[in-house]
Amino acid sequence: MAEIGETILRHFDVAVIVFPLSLFMLATGFFLSRRLQFIQLRHFFLTVRTTLGSLLVKKERLPAGEITPFQALSTALAATVGTGNIAGVATAIYLGGPGAVFWIWVSAFLGMATKYSEILLAVHYRTRIKNEIVGGPMYYLAGGLKSPLMAVLFALFGSLAAFGIGNMVQANSVADAVQASFGVPAFLTGLLLSFFSALIILGGIRRIARVASALVPLMAFFYVAGSLIILISFRQQLPGVLVDIFASAFRGRAAAGGFAGATVLGAWRYGISRGIFTNEAGLGSAPIAHAAARTPHPVSQGLWGIMEVFIDTHFICTLTALVLLATGAWQTGLEGASMAVEAFNRGLPGNAGHYVVSLGLIFFAFTTLLSWSYYGEKCLEYLLGNRAVRFYRFLWIILIFIGAVSHLQAIWTAADILNGLMALPNLVGLLGLSGVICRITKDYFCKRD
């Protein structure tokens, strides 16, 4: 009976909360893409050259800020590259069929413009408080949109949402993965997770960024390497997989034991929902990290946002999807992380696949936990001032342990609701300030030309 209740709750959550909000996010992404003349496509090679390409050239002296542009990217990716890139993609395919992958790509393509826009605004309207540079939706809602109420609402919902999706849910995911893979009790994982998180979080954004910039490339490398080895082994299946993705996007195809309604609407619904929520474009979270970057221009940092969505969704999520489909694991009747474990076990020798997925989930969730601690902290700081920071950090550490040892279905639902409430004022701000976004973008590229 409990399992039936959880299934109903999950479908209700997606149908009533996640999907309608996803449509609003998708529409905002399309609107911004049109106004920016599809900057994510028109200037993609420039984006690669000025972001990842800049890491290969001699470092220039950067303007004032808390962290480097790459550290800002790593911090934001630490928050977005998480369980959604593995279990989330598997769930989308289970519920929507292979066609869901196509709609994940579409939502991410439009999300590039959204992420670019919110980061641009965050840098443009950022400010210095004491000795720290801060920014994010609350600052451009108040300073740009001239709506202090919207700014307060975003900060309130953001500080609360962080405890759910950024803290307890992630801690629970780590505890489950460690117990399933290594037999470690959840309470011990909770204690260790709280301890190591405290060492990093209490050091503020600079320590979080240093750890993120070290862990994110490392964990991504091992996960990507494992995925590529599998895809090379199953390379003969890849042409058929790609055909299936595109064909199922417009005619639908259900997984074995999956959602019987995996028609075109099912693929569209679950692909769009998972695509948007895996990269958080429009949620308003990542701009808080990017606002602290030492960057010469708002557009320069906005381009890092385009690359962030590309890495998170078009690259990592695509690898996961291809592995699930090429190995045939999506037709086993398994769901979520279990489907991913089966796929990697089919493609890697011994029990290596199990450990690749488990360690990926552990480190992805752990780094998400670190980044979201900063997001929530800055939101609360906006509401109550610096005096609340110390209390927030200690509460955060305590809730890590509670999340690790708790049953969190209700927290998942509450997190989705709070994420939706957090995104709404941000999306309104992006639409209302789209003229500012276009003006700053036009000026930047006119000067480059």
PyMOL commands that set and color helices and strands:
alter all, ss='L'
color gray80, all
select helices_A, chain A and resi 2-35+39-42+44-50+52-56+69-80+83-85+87-96+99-124+137-143+148-182+186-201+204-233+235-251+264-279+286-290+298-326+329-331+336-347+352-384+386-404+409-432+434-448
alter helices_A, ss='H'
color red, helices_A
select strands_A, chain A and resi 127-129+132-134
alter strands_A, ss='S'
color yellow, strands_A
deselect
rebuild
show_as cartoon
